[in-house]
Amino acid sequence: MKPPSISSLAFILVLIISCSWAASADDHDDFLECLTEEFQNYSTISNDVYTIANSSYTSILQFSIRNLRFGSASTPKPQVIITPEHESQIPPIIHCAKDNDLEVRTRSGGHDMEGLSYVSQVPFVIIDLINLSEITVDAENKTAWVEAGATIGSLNYRIAEKSPILGFPVGVCPTVGVGGHFSGGGYGPMLRKYGLAADNIIDARIINANGRILDRKSMGEDLFWAIRGGGGASFGVITAWKIQLVDVPETVTVFSVRRTSEQNATQLIHRWQDVAPKLDKDLFIGVILSRVNSSQEGRNATIQANFWSLFLGGVDRLLPMLQESYPELGVERQDCIEMSWIESVLYFSEAPVIPASQRQPLEVLLNRTQPNLVNLKVKSDYVQKPIPELGLQGIERLLYEAEIQSFVLMIPYGGRMSEISESETPFPHRAANLYKIASTVYWQGNEGGDSERYIGWSRRYYSYMAPYVSSSPREAYLNYRDVDIGVNKVVGETSYEEASIWGKAYYKDNFDRLVRVKTVVDPENFFKNEQSIPSSHSDKDD
């Protein structure tokens, strides 16, 4: 298979343990028997229940795996996968899992960077929300109800069906499920104008550990606060979100301008750090830094910075703005493309290396499958003061390493992100940050040796970045989940102190409130994973 290009894979991401266990057959059989007793008419769900004996089990499991690190034969598999078609079918699943000591993992799109939505080291079942994907748009009131199994590609498409001047601030990879995207924060190229997806949620429906179906009013403001950036999997099964749509102009402008080391890419990024967070809210300019083949004779490779941009307006307003604020980048009119907002969604999802004549129809946004799947490892950080040129050159040296396929993504803050307080939602990474920076290393195949080599590169990069990023805590983005920063105990209770190691990185001081909410709504810690919020109910030291 031809390896995907670095530009394509970078935009797929922006767009994006080996262990074994043996569970007794009794747990599996008792769980199924419990389901038959809980459902008055079991036939209403029987076609959505998959065990290892079912011929469709493997295809259902693999369909939503987006990181091949967790698709190998040695990866722990669920005893049962259930794909409910209505939220009312979920409470019996929770009840039966509790009765049979099975963990529940909930999957919406499968983009979890560490596979925690579909992998567990103890016996478990998967609630796969793929069938809960209905989207109802109310253009008049600028709202929409979105079921958690819908993808952000389908959400964008359905909004545009109803109105060309409404949108929603989500990411650019269309196959990401809204369940995880929203509950972890969810950023995209409109974040400087409208903040995160989580900042624009006005209601939700969640099924708690007791099997109760709750909306914002019945769940209360504390739990509603927690699930908008604190991760939904710690608190229940979120089945739907009500979102506040945002205004977009009839015409937006995009560009993708590439500069290599020979074209002063390092100096341009150094300048970008000062400029990008201070630009007009309508203008987003991100950077993807990668190694590419060099066009310079006698040189095999060079470093390229791809400055990719969405501007909520026309090119005639954009160019004077760039000329005043960032003339060094040298953006010209022929670099810019005017289009509708929904066309820009497709533009970024396909990566702007694709000529307009070769782009697919908008309906491709409805596609749940993703081409060119690879093994991935991601590390995220937040930058609070500009990295000096020598520091940027060190990143470039890491990217130069032979046979290592990697890139570094930089997402500017400022604008609306600086106006929302750190405690407004659990997502705390706000005004103190100039930008988010994340590395992705990827590789083909499933050989363990390859995994160790690439993950080793990721950890060396992370160590190198320490002097240049936030500290005390060193912050990280929940939706770029990284178990290297700490995990809960697989068996037994995890203390507040133990969970704080990773919890403060994701949530800073908001972690304390999340623990309090968890203790109230799920004191027995039924909903748990390697990085779930712990309950302090049984933590005597807390």
N, C-alpha and C positions, 0 to 999 in steps of 0.2 A: 504494500500500500504506500502510495506517495505521502510523505510526511506533510502535515499542514504547514502553511507559511506562518512565520512569527506574527505578521500583522493580523492574519485571520484568527489565530489562536488568541492573541491579545484581546481582540474585540469580542471573541466568544466568551472570554472570562469577564471582561468589562461588561459585556453583554450578560462574565463567570469568573497489622497486628496479627499479625498472624496469630491466631489462637483457635482453639477448638474446644467444644464442650459436648457433653453427651447428656441429654435429658431423657428422663424415662418416658416411655410411650404412654404411661398412665396420664401424665400432665396433658399431653396432646389429646388423648381420647376423652379425658374428663372435661377439658375445655370445650370440645365439640359437643359433648353430651349436654353440658351446661347451656350452650347456645340453643340447642334444640328445645330445651325446657323454657328458656327465656323468651323465645319467639313463639308467639301463639301460632303463627303460620311460618314454619321454618323455610318453606319453599320460597318465601319472599326474599331471603338472603342467601339461600344455599348456592345459587349460581355465582355469588360474589365471595365465596369462601374457598381458599386454595391451600391445600396441604401438599407436602412433598410427593404424595402419591398422585396428585393431579397433573395431567399432561401439560397444563398451562402454567404451572407453578413457576418454573424457571423463567419463562418469557415475561410473566407479570413482575417478578422480582427484578429482572434485569432492565426492563423497559425504562425505568426512571433512575437508573444508576448513571450519574454524570461523571464520576471520577473512577476510572478503571482500577485504581488502587484497591477499591472495595468491591470488585466484581470477580475476584479470583475464586478458584475452587476451595481455597483454604479459609476464605472469609466466612465467619459464622452466619448461618442462615436462620430465618424465622421458622418457628414450628408451623405457623399459620399466617397467611396474608388475607386480609379482608378488605374489599373495595366497596364500602357502603354506598348506596345510591340516595340515601336520605339521612339527615342528622339523627332522626329518631331511631335508626338502627345502631347507633354508636353506644348509648348507655348500656345495653345488654353485653356488648363486647367488653366494656370496662369492668362490669360486674363479674363476668366470667374469668377475666384475666386476674382480677384480685383474688377470687376464690381459688384459683389454681396456681398462685404464686408465679405468674408470668408477667414480665415487663411489657409495656406497650411502647412502641415507637411509632410516631405519626409522620407520614411522608406526604408532601404536597407536590414538589417538583423534582426532588432528588439531588439538588445542587449543594447539599450540605458538604462542606469541604473536608470534613473528617468522617462522613458517612454515618453520623450518629442518628439520623432519621430512619436508617434501615439496617443498622448493625448493632449488636449487643453481645457482650461477653457472657451473658447468662440467658437462660431460656426466655424467648420473647415472641410476641406477635406484632405484626405490622398492620396498622390502620392506614391504608393507602387511599388518599382523598381524590384520586384521579377522576372519579365519577361525580364528585361534587364540584362542578366547574361552571355553574350557571352565573351569568352576569346580567344584571338588570340596571340599565342606565336611565336616569331621570334628568334629561337635559334641561328641562325648565327650571328645576330646583338645583341643578348642578351637583347632583349626588349620584351614587351608584352603590348597589349591593353586589358584592363579589364573593362567590364561594371560594373557600380556601384552596381548592384543588385547581382553580383556574391559573393560567399562566399570565405573565405580564404582557406577553405578545398578544394574547387574545383580549386582555383588558384594553390595551391601547387600540386594537382594531374595533372593538365594540363601542368604545367612546367615540371614535372618529365616524362610525356609522351614524351616530345620532347628531354629531355636531362637529364642524371643522374648526371651531374656535374654543373647544374644551379639551383638556388633557389631564394627565396625572403625573406627578414627579416620581417615576420609577426608573429602574436600571434599563440597560440596553440589550441584555441577553433575553430573547423572547421566550425561551423554554423554562425560565425560572418560575417556580410556583409562588403565588402570592402569599401563601401561608407562612413560609419561612421568611420571605423577603420583607413583608410588612412587620412581622413580630420582632425581627432583628434590627429594624431601622429602615433600611431600603433607600439607597441613594441612586441618583442618576444625574444627567446633565442639566436638569432644572433645579438642582438643590440650592444654588445660590439665589434663585428667585423665590422658590417656594418651600425650601427645606426638604426634609425626608418624606417618604411615603408615610411613615408612622406619625409625622406631624400633621397629617391631613386625614386622619381616621376619626370618625365621629360616632361610631357604634360598632359593636361586634357581637357575635354569638359564640359561646364557649360551653363545652360540656365538662363539668368538674369531676373530681375523683369520686363523688357520690352519684354520678350519673345525671345530675341536674343540668338542664339546658337553660343557659342564662344569657340575657342581653345586658346592655350597659346599665340599665336601671336596676336590674335584679342582681347583677354581679357587684355593683358598687364601684365608686370611683377609684379605690385603691387597686383593685384587680384590673380595672380598665386602664389605669396608668401603667401597671406592670407589663401588660402584654403588648404595649406599643413601644418596643425597643428592648424589652427585657427577655425576649424569647418566649414563645407560646408553649413550648413543650414542657416547661417546668410547672405549668399551672393547669393544664387540661388539654382538650382537643378543640381547637378553634375551627369552626365550620364556615364562618362567613364574616365579612367586614363591610361596614358602610363607610364610604369615603366621600370626602368633599372634593369635587372636581375643581380644576383651576383654569383660568383664562389663558389661552394661547392666541397669538396673532394669526391672521390668515396666511401670512408669509413669514417663514423663518429662514435663516441663512446658516449654512454649514461650510466648514472647510477642514482639510487635513493637509497640513504643511509639514514636510519632512526636512530635517537638517542633520547632516552627518558631522562627525568630529572635525572633518576638514572644512566644514561650513560653520564652525564655531558653536556646535550644539551645546557643549558644556557651558559656555558663557551665556548662551540664550536661556538655558535652564536656570542658571544662577540668577539672571535678571527676572525670569518668570516667577521665581519665588516671592519677589517683592511686588510684582505687577498683578498677577492673577487674582489674589484675594481682595484686591482693592478696585477691580474693574466694576463697571456698571452691573447691577444684579442681572440684567438681561443677557450678559455675556459670560459664557463658560468656556475656558480653555484648559483641557487636560493634556497630560503628556504621557506617552508610552516610550520608554527607553529600552532599546534592544540592540543585539548584535546582528548585522546584516552583511551580505556580500558587498565588498567595496568595488566601486567603479574606477578607483584610482589604480593605475597600472603598477604592478609589482606588489600590491597589497591585497591580501585574501579577504580581510574582514575589516569592518569599521563599526563604530557605534552610531546609531541613528536615533534621533528624538522626533517622534511624531506628535506634533501639536494639533490636537483634534478639538473642534469647537462647535458649539451650538449657540447661535445668537437669536434671541426672540425678537426679531425685527428684520428689516430689509437691508440689503448690502449698502445702500446709500447712507444709512445711518451708522452702519458698522465700520466702514473704512476710515472715516474721520476719527472715530473713537480709537481705533488701533493705531492710527498715525500719531495721535497725541500721546497715548499711553504706552505703546509697545512697538515703536517703529523699527526696532532692531529685528523683529521677526520677519519683516519684509513681505507681509501678506498683500497680494494684489487682487484686483477685481477678478481676474481669470481663475484665481484659487478658490473663489467663493461660488456656492451654488444656492440659489433661492428655491424654496420648495415649501410644501405644506408641512405642518407639524407631524402628521402621521407618515409622510414620506421621509422625514428626518429619522423617525423611529426605525424604519426599514433600512435607511442609509447606514445607521450605526450598527444595526444588528447584522448586516452583511459584511461590514468593514468597508471603509471608503476606498479600498484598493480596487473595488469592482466598478468598471465603467458603467455609466448610466444605461447604456444600450443593453447591458447584460444583466441588469437587475431584475429580480423576480417580482411578480405581482404582490400587492399588499396582503393577499390571502395567505402568503407564506408565514405571516405572523401567527396564524392559527395552528401551525404545525408544532406538535409536542416533541417530535424527534429531533435529535441534535447530531450533526455529522462530525466526523473527526474527533471522536472521544479519545482522550489520552489519560495518563496518570498525572495527577496534580499535587503540588504542595504549595501552600500560600502562607506568607507572613505579612502582617500588617503593622503599621506604626503611624504615629502622628507627629508632624514636624511643627515646632513652635517658634523657631528662629531659623533664618536661612542657613542651609548647609553651605559651607565655603566651597570654593571651586576644587580645592584639594580633596575634600570629602566626596564630591560628585565624581571626581576622577577615580576614587577608590571603588565606587559602585560600578563604574565602567570597566575597571580591571576585572572585577568579578564576572561581569557579563561577557568578557572576552574569553573566558576559560573554554578550552577546546571541548567539543562534544557535549557541552552543557547547554541545553535549550531553555532559555529563561527570558523574562522581561520584567521591567519595573514600571508600575503604574502610579501616576501622581494626580490626585484629584483636589482642585483648589477649593478652599472654604471662603469665608467672608460672606457678605450679603446677608441673606436671611439666616444662614447658619450662625452668624454672630449675634443675631437679635433674640434668639430663643435661649432661655436659661438652661444651665446644665441639669437642673432638677425638673424641668417641665415634663419630660418623659425619662425613662431609664437611660436613654442614649445620652451620654454626658459630653461627647466630643464636640465642643462648640467653639466659643469665641477665642479660646486660648490658642487655637490651632491655625496655622497658615494653610496647611494641606495635609491630606492623608497620603501615605506612600505604602505601596504593597508590592512584594516580589512574588512572582509565580515561576516555578520551575516545573517542567513537564517532560514526559518521556513516553516512548512507545513500549509495548510489551509488558509482561507481568513478572519478569525475573526479579527475584529478591535482591540480587546483587545490584541491578540497576536502581532499584528503589533506594537502597542504602546510599549509593553514590550521589544521587540527586537530592535526597533529603539531607544528606551531609552538606551539600552545597548550600541548601536553604538555611541550615543552621549556622554556617559560617557567615553568610550574608547577614543574618539576624545579629550575630555577635558583632560584626563590623559596624552595624548601624547604631549601636547603643549610645555612643557619644553625641549623636546628631538628632535624637528623637526625644520624645517626652520621657520623664522618669518620675518615680515615686508617686504614682505607679507608672510603669511603662505601659501606655495605653494600647489597646488592640480593638479591632472591629469584630463584633459578634458574628456577623454574616461571613466573615473570612475566618471561621473557627479554626483554632490551632491548639491541639491537645498538648503540644510541647510546653505551653506556659503553665500547665497544671491540670490535674483531673481529680474527680471524686473517687472515693473507694468503690471498688466493684461490689464488694460485700461488706455490709455493716454501715453504720451511720458516718457521714462526713461532717466534721465539726465546722463551725463558722470560720475558725482560723485556717483550717485546711482549704476550704473553698475560697477564702479571701485571696489566696495566691493567684488564682485565675480570675476570680470575680471582680476584684478591684481594677484589673486591667480592662475588662469589658465595660464596667459600670461606674468605676470610681466610687464616690460616696453614696451613690444611688444603690449600691449593693446592699447596704444595711436595710433600706426600706423594702427592697425586693425580698430579703429574708423574712422580714416581718409579714409581708403579704403572703408569702409561701406558707408560713407557719399557721396562718389563719385559714387559708383555703385548702391546704393539703398537708395537714399536720403529720400524717403517717408517711409522707414522702412517696406516694405511689408513682407519681409522674417523675421519673428520674432518668438521667443519663450521665455520661462522664463529665459533663459541664452543666448540669442542671442546678438551679437554685436550691440549696438545702433548706430543710425545715429545722428550726432551732428547738422544736418540741422535745426531742430526746437528747439534746446537747446540753448536758448539765453544766458545762463550763461557760456557756454563753449567758 
